[in-house]
Amino acid sequence: MSEPTDDPIRGAVRQLRRLPGIGEKTATRLVYWMLRAPDGTVPAIAEALSRLSSEVRTCGTCGNLTAQDPCGLCADGRRDPSMICVVEHPQDVLAFERSGEFRGRYHVLHGAISPLDGVGPADLNLRTLLDRLRDGTVTEVIVATDPDIEGDATALYLARLLGDVGVKVTRLAHGISVGTEIEYADAVSLSRALQNRQLMR
Amino acid sequence: MSEPTDDPIRGAVRQLRRLPGIGEKTATRLVYWMLRAPDGTVPAIAEALSRLSSEVRTCGTCGNLTAQDPCGLCADGRRDPSMICVVEHPQDVLAFERSGEFRGRYHVLHGAISPLDGVGPADLNLRTLLDRLRDGTVTEVIVATDPDIEGDATALYLARLLGDVGVKVTRLAHGISVGTEIEYADAVSLSRALQNRQLMR
């Protein structure tokens, strides 16, 4: 084709292909969908993406991604200030909020300790966590890192670090997930479920 | 959560969910990927989408979507002006260009006749096709509509309409696709392949 190299259709396909899980075919399908979409649809999408990079920053308190600092969760006086749930990623906060079970505060590490990837404790958002524990308001830190090697290493590191501060450190229970039949449970979850078995009466 | 309703993260998730095949989970994954992406990535994507709605228009000659009118394919003097390949959608032009087999011109109908959806001949980009046939340069029109009910109806309509103009009208061969083993070929393709069988010697 003798289209110029700055052809907007091909440019949009090329840009969408940068997204994870989106290849040439999906990007092309999305672009042609956009070209047929009602007026205003695509500008609204483009505007929403622009705002992501211009308005979203890190909350200086908990490290969550937010448009305001402190974020809505840190600024919400109705939340229990005595408990902090420590997670690896901002998405994990969303998952907890969906469950509606936790009414305390959060702290986002932005990663987990992974020597293989060159990520050590200094690369995590830990300094502000220690600052938050200084005045004694927080009595329990719930470690909600992922149940994998990096998450386990991070949990152990946090337990040692925060034990020195004198705060109670707990970790999420791991076991077979609700809805999983034992027959189909993976071996690691099943062995965790056995280790963490609860006394019934 | 007490985030304001115009929270840019949730706004971006909501906008991306409008795209076909993208649900809440995928949209959230894409947004958090964008929030971690290197500087300039997301503005470049947003800019490419903005250009789609501001710069892309319909070629006044062939009806293809393009940033320039006439489009690069219509303006390319090296392409054979005696053949026009009629397709339903702009994406079909891309598919032909990928194959590299066709060196003539295109005409995009932007749809196919479908009484059930209320799409008749008047809704297709046909008037400019007749204009293009007027000076006698075009000697063959290849109908490349999809091999489905709507595409077949459109092909039959075109054959009758263009037969009156005195131009040769052909249609793409349908049969089993290259790479398909006969064992797994669908019944309709196999029956088309039988009907369209070629004499070998």
Interface residues (C-beta under 8 A of the other chain):
Chain A: M1 S2 E3 P4 D6 D7 P8 I9 G11 A12 R14 Q15 L16 R18 L19 P20 G21 T26 T28 R29 L30 V31 Y32 W33 M34 L35 D39 T41 V42 P43 A44 I45 A46 E47 A48 L49 S50 R51 L52 S53 E55 V56 L65 T66 A67 Q68 C71 G72 L73 A75 D76 H89 P90 Q91 L94 E97
Chain B: M1 S2 E3 P4 D6 D7 P8 I9 G11 A12 R14 Q15 L16 R18 L19 P20 G21 T26 T28 R29 L30 V31 Y32 W33 M34 L35 A37 D39 T41 V42 P43 A44 I45 A46 E47 A48 L49 S50 R51 L52 S53 E55 V56 L65 T66 A67 Q68 C71 G72 L73 A75 D76 H89 P90 Q91 L94 E97
